[in-house]
Amino acid sequence: MKKLSIRLFIILLSTFLLDACEDIIGSGDVFDDNGVVKSVSGTILNWSQGGGYTVKLVVDTEAKDIFVAGTSSIDTSGKFNIPTLKDVPDNFLSELFHEYPDSLECDNPNAKFSINASFLYVYDKSGTKIGKLSYSGFDLLNLISGIIVYSSEGTKITGSITDEDKQIKVNLRFEKGWNLYYVVFTENSDSTLVVNFTSEHQDGMHWSFTNTQD
């Protein structure tokens, strides 16, 4: 089994840390079929922008090229529905590099991912990007972020990393197509942090909107 790309893992973790700071509002659904995400919908309960706005599932590249995988209007109550998601072209996907510690393994080094950025961006009536949607949840012990990512092939990524104040657990399964995984962030009683990357379904997830123009 080949080792997981350090680049992929850093992006997975940084995406979680970015989304974990968002306010938790709204309700949402990500519909899947045997692990593959087919459509994305939800309601942003505190949506106050009004009508005429659009949400797009966008994949960026480091060269700033953009691929739009799906689009939906947002109504005045904050409801949206992206009914279908397009496959991502190969030039928007990144290969794995085999540079990660022995404690993490990937069973398919040929898989490529939309790891540069796959975000739900929100655009105003003039087509200007004003913010993004995040899929998050929490309970008494955990803070959870849901991440949608495209994989060119099925693959599993497993293992763990432990240092003085943090333990990272990885148990991810990706099918060919769009996938939803979760990052569960838990602080133990001894103040150590556990970050769990998992494909296991998590309840109580919500959509939130962050206006980057504020």
N, C-alpha and C positions, 0 to 999 in steps of 0.2 A: 504493500500500500504506500502510495506517495504522500509526502507531507504537504500540509496546507500552506497556501501562500500567505506570507506575512502581510502583504498588501490587502488581501481580502479581509483578513481578520481585523486589521486596524480600521478599515472602513466600516465593518460591521459594528465594532465597538464605538467608534466616533459617532456613527449615525444614532445609536442608542443614546449616547450622552447628550446629543443635541436635542432629540425629541423628548427626553425625560424631563426637561425643564418646562415643558409646555403646561398651560392650564388644562385641566381635564373637564371637558364639557361635551354635551351632545351624545348621540348614540350612533352606532354604525354596524354594518355587516360587510364582510368580505366573503363572497360565495365561492366555494371550491367544489371540484369534482375529482375525487380520488387524489387529493393533495394539490391539484392544479387550480389556481385562482382563475375563474372565468369572468367575474364581474365584481365591481366595487360600488357600494352605495351607502347612504347614511343620512343622518340629520345633524346639523350643527345647531344645537338648541339655542345658543346665545348669538346666533348670526344676526348682525345688525347692519349689514351693508346694503340690504334691499335686493332688488331684482336686477337682472341683466349681467350677472357675473358667471364666470365659467371656471371649472376645475379640469385640469389635464394631468394625466399620468405621463410624466416626461422623463426621458433618459437623456442625460447630458454626457458629453465626453470632455476630456481635458482640453480639447481644441475648441470647446464651446459649441460644437454642433449639437443639435437637438432633434430627438425622435419622439413623437407624440404617440403613445400606445393606446390612448383612449381619452374621450372628452365627454363632459356633461355640463349642462347648465345648472346653476344653483338657484332655486326659487326663493321667494321672499322669506320663507320659513326656515331656510337653510338646508332643504332637501336636495340631494343630488343622486344620480344613478348613471354610472358608466357601464352600459350593458354588455359590452364585449371589449376584450383587450387584444391588441395586435401582437404578433410575434416580433421580437426585436432583431433587427439586422445584425449580422456578425460584426460589422465595423463599429457597433455601439457596445460590444461585449469585450470583456477583458479576460485573458487567460490566467490560470494559476501559476505562480512561481513557487518552486520547491525549496523554500528557505525557512520553513517554520520549525520550531522545536519538535523533538521526537515524540512529545506527549500528545500532539495533534496529528490526525491522519485524515486523508481524503482518498476515497476508494476509486475516484475517477479523475485523474489529472487532466483529461481532455475537456472537462466541463468549462464553460465560459459564463461569466456573470455580468449583469448590469450594475457593476459595483462602483463605477465612478459617481453615479447619482441616479436614483430612480425615485422621484418625488411627486407628490400631488400638489402642483402649483395652482394658485388661484389668480385669475386675470380679471381686470375690470372691463367695462364696456368698450374702452378704446383699445383693448388688447395688451395693456400694460400689466406686467406681473406685480401683484401687490402683497403676496404672502404665500402660505402653504397650509395644508392640512396635515395633522398628525393623528395617528391611531394609537391611543394609550389607555391605560387603566391602572388602578391601584387598589390595594386592600390594606389591612392593618400592618402587614408585614412586607409587602412587595410593591414595587413600582414597575410597571410593565410597558414596553413599547413594542408595537407591531410594525414590522418592516416588510414591504412588498418588493421582491427581487425576481429578476428573470434569470433562468438557467438554460443553457443550450442543450444540456443532457441531464439525465438522472444521476445523482451522486449523493453520498453520505459523508458528513464531516463530523468526527467524534474526537473526544479527548478532554484534557483539562490542563490548566496551568495554575500553579500556586506560588505566591510570593509572601512577603511578611504580613501584608494587610489586605490581600485580595486573593480570592479564588475564582477562577474562570472555568466554567463547565460548558462544553459544547456537545450537543446532540442534535444535529441538523440533518434533515432529509429533503433533498430537492428533486422534484420531477422536472421533466422537460417542459418549459413554459413558465408562466408566472407562479410564484410561490409566496406564501406568507409564513414568516417565522417571527418568533417573539424573543425579546431580551428581558429577562426578569432580574431585577436589581434588588437585593436583600441585604440589610445590615444586621449582622448577628449581635448577640448580647455583649460580645467582647469587642465590638466596634469593627470587626473584620467585615469586608464586603464580599458577597457572593454574586457573581454575574453569570446568569444561566442563559445561554443561547439554545433555544429549543424549537422544534417544529410541533410540539404538543399544543393542542388548542387551549387558549386561555379565555375564561369568561370575563364579563364586565368591561369590555373594551369600548372606547368612546372616540368620537371625532372632535378635534379642536382646531381652531383657526388662529394662526399667528399673522398679524399684519406687519410686514417688514418695513412698511413706509412710516410707521409710528415713530 
